[in-house]
Amino acid sequence: MSVLPMLRNGFGRVLEAIVVFLVVALTVIIIAGFVFRSFGSSLVWYDEVASIGLAWLTYYGSALAALRGAHIGFPGIVNAMPPRLRLAVALFGEACVFLFFIVLTYTGMEVLMILEGDTLVSLPSIPLQLTQSVIPIGAVLFMIAELLRLPDVIKSALGDGFVDHELEEALPGIEAPPVHTGAQGAAAAGSPVLEGGPRR
């Protein structure tokens, strides 16, 4: 196994562990909040901590989804393009993503500087800088995930096209038709359907 797949797998495992931990922690917090509230002694920190946990789960989960290429996209439109144009469009999309997350990282660092000295309302011992650090950290993790996935993006753009993850989930077991270009595409488009007609 080459270095890049090893890095990608290791990075994915770290993100998975963080996401699983956050899901378990949020579940425990929500159950504890419900139980204490049902006994008439609500936890004063429940709402604030649960909302922060959800924000952390969103940022770390989005980085994991980026590593797997599972974010919402338009693969059908891109796949309909010739490979070279498909590559240009895919790289332009990646550049836009990187630009956005570079701005988010910079802005997140500015937010942390502004919040210096502030703490949570319900838990004064916890600084807001800690809770909001997920903004720049999550943005950097997202960019790392996109960088590790970039070789696959280029390969898919020049090859058979991108996989539509939403279509796969909506229609399990149904394979997307292969992308054909040039003479191969014309031959495929004009060839009759054999072996019992089209799939249903």
Summary of the structure (lengths in Angstrom):
residues: 200
radius of gyration: 22.7
end to end distance: 38.8
largest distance: 73.1
contacts: 503
relative contact order: 0.12
helix: 70%
strand: 1%
